[in-house]
Amino acid sequence: MMELKNNQAAIILEVDEDGGVSVNVASGDENGPAGAICQAIAVKIMQDEEFQTEIMNMVEVEERDAE
């Protein structure tokens, strides 16, 4: 497992067998700016349906291009 410095944060995406996605944030300093930015992105991923659709469309295009 990677240890994060106080000025680092990460978004962790997990996809279950049914294709459901969960979003978590890990941060060296939960109250720091990097953690706050990741938290804001995580909220956008989970709550903004238009953004979710845009991401999934991008993933589908990349998968087709890889074939």
C-alpha positions, -999 to 999 in steps of 0.1 A, spaced: 0 0 0 12 35 -8 17 60 20 6 95 12 25 126 23 6 154 40 3 173 7 -10 143 -12 -44 127 -17 -59 100 -39 -93 90 -53 -98 53 -50 -124 37 -74 -137 2 -68 -159 -16 -93 -179 -46 -81 -189 -76 -101 -222 -60 -111 -204 -29 -124 -213 -7 -94 -187 19 -86 -177 32 -52 -155 62 -47 -132 67 -17 -106 94 -8 -73 88 9 -53 117 22 -22 123 42 -40 153 57 -78 151 56 -81 188 62 -55 199 37 -61 213 2 -52 180 -16 -78 161 5 -104 188 0 -99 187 -38 -102 149 -40 -133 150 -18 -149 176 -41 -141 154 -71 -155 123 -54 -187 141 -46 -190 152 -83 -184 117 -95 -211 103 -72 -238 130 -75 -235 145 -110 -253 122 -135 -242 142 -165 -206 139 -154 -210 102 -148 -224 98 -183 -195 118 -198 -170 96 -180 -186 64 -191 -188 76 -227 -151 84 -226 -143 49 -212 -164 32 -239 -146 52 -266 -112 42 -252 -123 6 -250 -134 6 -286 -102 23 -297 -81 -4 -280 -98 -32 -300 
